[in-house]
């Protein structure tokens, strides 16, 4: 039985990033409270009570960095996702059951893992047409 560090596997991923860039922390985030993720400003301390993850990939829409939408290969039956409708300005919680509407949202590229991602995507799209801001 080995007593590996709780973040050992993430440390290995971080080391790979360090082989590619002299600022690997720019690719990573940390979370102290279990909810709020923040960018790293320097090398991680790998603190036990803290969570770490690689930053999610983003797409640029009209100057907004939007988390990349869900890909078909990531969809799991019964999992929760989020999307939006530009006409009613609401965010939808969607539990995946292969329904035609859900498949349509996936194909449109407006299905997200988190509510925050769906909100950012909606705001980025609306930025093209918003007036008098």
FENHUSUL-V490048 format. One record per helix or strand of 3 or more residues. SS is the DSSP state (h for helix, s for strand). FROM is the first residue (numbers start at 1). TO is the last residue. Records with the same first field share a line. If there is no record, write none. Layout:
SS=FROM-TO, FROM-TO
This chain:
h=8-20, 24-27, 72-74, 100-108, 115-126
s=28-31, 37-39, 51-54, 58-61, 64-67, 80-85, 90-95
